[in-house]
Amino acid sequence: MPIQFFPILVRNKMADHFLQARQLLPNMPEEIFELWFDGRIRSNRWPPQTDTWSAVLRYKPIGYWRRLEWSKQSLLLEYDRFSEASRLIIDSLAAAYFHGKSNEISEYMGNQSLEKFISILKYVEANRRLPNPLILLLDDNVFEIADGSHRLTVFFKLLGDPKTQNLLENHQLAWVGLPCVGVPFLTRLRT
């Protein structure tokens, strides 16, 4: 009989994890939790104390994430505005899934990666935009991917091919997190 209560206990524990994360990261918009962070909590548990969490948090301390100021924007996406680490991820995923060259990053992403690419390509073909807003960090006028590496890989691949470059607009929706340093958000975004 006690085994019947196990799913209820797991659900309640997970709800506690979600609540704790929201309390720890009060500036993070609910949509970011729903699109990205809640899934990471489900996969990796809470609090964020593992190596996997370090990668999810882009090797930045939780205090950095607490201080982020978020804004949802329609951004002009330019490859050169992304960090070297983000470009490496984009290039590695493109090499793996568009050119059949497996690599450390594609292997780390796992088998679901190919399914994600196929799903994104179908979505773009039907809707002429990327599914869901990207989640990016902006520091020193350079973007870092928090969530959206597969979508960005598809975006830049399609944009760079004359046969498909008109499938997507150069502007795409993104949540952008900036470290709060006392300068108004829109002023920092425009520079």
C-alpha positions as CSV (number, residue, x, y, z in Angstrom):
1,M,0.0,0.0,0.0
2,P,2.7,2.7,0.8
3,I,4.1,2.3,-2.7
4,Q,0.9,4.1,-4.1
5,F,1.9,7.3,-2.3
6,F,5.4,7.4,-3.9
7,P,4.4,9.4,-7.0
8,I,2.6,11.9,-4.8
9,L,5.7,12.3,-2.7
10,V,7.9,12.7,-5.7
11,R,5.6,15.4,-7.2
12,N,5.5,17.3,-3.9
13,K,9.3,17.1,-3.6
14,M,9.7,18.4,-7.2
15,A,7.2,21.2,-6.5
16,D,9.4,22.1,-3.5
17,H,12.5,22.2,-5.8
18,F,10.7,24.4,-8.3
19,L,9.7,26.8,-5.4
20,Q,13.2,26.8,-3.9
21,A,14.7,27.7,-7.3
22,R,12.2,30.5,-7.8
23,Q,13.0,31.9,-4.4
24,L,16.7,31.7,-5.0
25,L,16.4,33.3,-8.5
26,P,13.6,35.9,-8.0
27,N,14.6,38.0,-11.1
28,M,14.3,35.1,-13.4
29,P,11.0,35.3,-15.4
30,E,8.5,32.5,-15.1
31,E,8.7,31.9,-18.8
32,I,12.4,31.1,-18.5
33,F,11.7,28.6,-15.7
34,E,9.0,27.0,-17.9
35,L,11.0,26.9,-21.1
36,W,14.4,25.8,-19.6
37,F,15.1,25.8,-16.0
38,D,12.3,23.6,-14.7
39,G,13.5,20.9,-17.1
40,R,17.0,21.1,-15.8
41,I,15.7,20.8,-12.2
42,R,13.7,17.7,-13.2
43,S,16.8,16.2,-14.8
44,N,19.5,17.2,-12.3
45,R,17.6,17.8,-9.1
46,W,17.9,20.8,-6.8
47,P,19.9,22.5,-5.3
48,P,22.5,23.0,-8.1
49,Q,25.5,21.1,-6.6
50,T,26.8,18.8,-9.4
51,D,29.1,19.1,-12.3
52,T,26.1,18.9,-14.6
53,W,24.7,22.0,-12.9
54,S,28.0,23.8,-13.4
55,A,27.6,23.3,-17.1
56,V,24.0,24.3,-17.1
57,L,24.9,27.5,-15.2
58,R,27.7,28.1,-17.7
59,Y,30.3,27.8,-14.9
60,K,29.0,31.0,-13.3
61,P,28.2,31.1,-9.6
62,I,24.6,31.2,-8.5
63,G,25.2,34.8,-7.3
64,Y,25.8,35.8,-10.9
65,W,22.4,34.3,-11.9
66,R,20.7,36.0,-8.9
67,R,21.9,39.4,-10.1
68,L,20.8,39.0,-13.7
69,E,18.3,41.5,-15.1
70,W,16.1,39.9,-17.8
71,S,14.4,41.4,-20.9
72,K,12.6,39.7,-23.8
73,Q,13.8,41.1,-27.1
74,S,13.6,40.7,-30.8
75,L,17.3,40.4,-31.5
76,L,19.3,40.7,-34.7
77,L,21.4,37.5,-34.4
78,E,24.9,37.8,-35.7
79,Y,27.3,34.9,-35.3
80,D,30.3,37.2,-34.4
81,R,28.4,38.6,-31.4
82,F,28.5,35.2,-29.7
83,S,31.2,34.1,-27.3
84,E,34.0,31.8,-28.5
85,A,32.5,29.0,-26.4
86,S,29.1,29.5,-27.9
87,R,30.4,29.5,-31.4
88,L,32.3,26.3,-30.6
89,I,29.1,24.7,-29.6
90,I,27.2,25.9,-32.7
91,D,30.1,24.8,-35.0
92,S,30.4,21.4,-33.4
93,L,26.7,20.7,-33.6
94,A,26.6,21.8,-37.2
95,A,29.6,19.5,-38.0
96,A,27.9,16.6,-36.3
97,Y,24.3,17.0,-37.7
98,F,24.8,18.7,-41.0
99,H,28.1,17.1,-42.0
100,G,28.1,13.8,-40.1
101,K,31.3,14.5,-38.1
102,S,30.7,13.3,-34.5
103,N,32.6,15.2,-31.9
104,E,32.9,15.7,-28.2
105,I,30.1,18.2,-28.0
106,S,27.6,16.2,-30.1
107,E,28.5,13.1,-28.0
108,Y,27.9,15.1,-24.8
109,M,24.5,16.2,-26.1
110,G,23.4,12.6,-26.6
111,N,21.0,10.9,-28.9
112,Q,18.2,13.3,-28.4
113,S,20.2,16.0,-30.3
114,L,19.4,14.7,-33.7
115,E,15.7,14.5,-32.8
116,K,15.9,18.1,-31.7
117,F,17.4,19.2,-35.0
118,I,14.7,17.4,-37.0
119,S,12.0,18.9,-34.9
120,I,13.4,22.4,-35.2
121,L,13.8,22.1,-39.0
122,K,10.2,21.0,-39.3
123,Y,9.0,23.8,-37.1
124,V,11.0,26.4,-39.1
125,E,9.7,25.1,-42.4
126,A,6.1,25.3,-41.1
127,N,6.4,28.6,-39.1
128,R,9.4,30.5,-40.6
129,R,10.7,31.2,-37.1
130,L,12.5,29.4,-34.4
131,P,10.4,27.6,-31.8
132,N,10.5,29.3,-28.4
133,P,12.6,32.3,-27.4
134,L,16.3,31.7,-27.0
135,I,17.8,32.3,-23.6
136,L,21.1,34.3,-23.8
137,L,23.4,36.0,-21.5
138,L,25.0,39.3,-22.6
139,D,28.2,40.4,-21.0
140,D,30.7,42.9,-22.5
141,N,28.5,43.1,-25.6
142,V,29.0,39.3,-26.3
143,F,26.2,36.8,-26.1
144,E,26.5,33.4,-24.4
145,I,24.0,30.7,-25.0
146,A,22.2,29.6,-21.8
147,D,19.5,27.7,-23.8
148,G,19.1,27.4,-27.6
149,S,22.3,25.9,-29.0
150,H,20.3,23.6,-31.3
151,R,18.1,26.4,-32.5
152,L,21.0,28.7,-33.1
153,T,22.9,26.0,-35.0
154,V,19.8,25.5,-37.3
155,F,19.4,29.3,-37.6
156,F,23.0,30.0,-38.7
157,K,23.1,27.0,-41.0
158,L,19.9,28.0,-42.8
159,L,21.0,31.7,-42.9
160,G,24.3,30.7,-44.5
161,D,22.8,28.6,-47.3
162,P,21.5,30.6,-50.3
163,K,18.8,27.9,-50.8
164,T,17.4,28.4,-47.3
165,Q,18.5,31.8,-46.1
166,N,15.0,33.3,-46.6
167,L,13.3,30.7,-44.4
168,L,14.0,32.8,-41.3
169,E,14.1,36.5,-40.3
170,N,17.5,37.7,-38.9
171,H,15.6,38.9,-35.8
172,Q,14.5,36.3,-33.4
173,L,12.9,36.4,-29.9
174,A,15.2,35.9,-27.0
175,W,15.3,36.4,-23.3
176,V,18.5,38.3,-22.5
177,G,20.1,38.3,-19.1
178,L,22.5,41.1,-18.2
179,P,24.4,41.4,-14.9
180,C,22.8,44.2,-13.0
181,V,25.5,46.8,-12.4
182,G,23.4,49.9,-11.9
183,V,23.1,50.9,-15.6
184,P,19.6,50.8,-17.1
185,F,19.0,47.6,-19.0
186,L,18.0,49.1,-22.4
187,T,21.0,51.4,-22.3
188,R,23.3,48.4,-21.9
189,L,21.5,46.4,-24.6
190,R,21.8,49.2,-27.2
191,T,25.6,49.6,-26.8
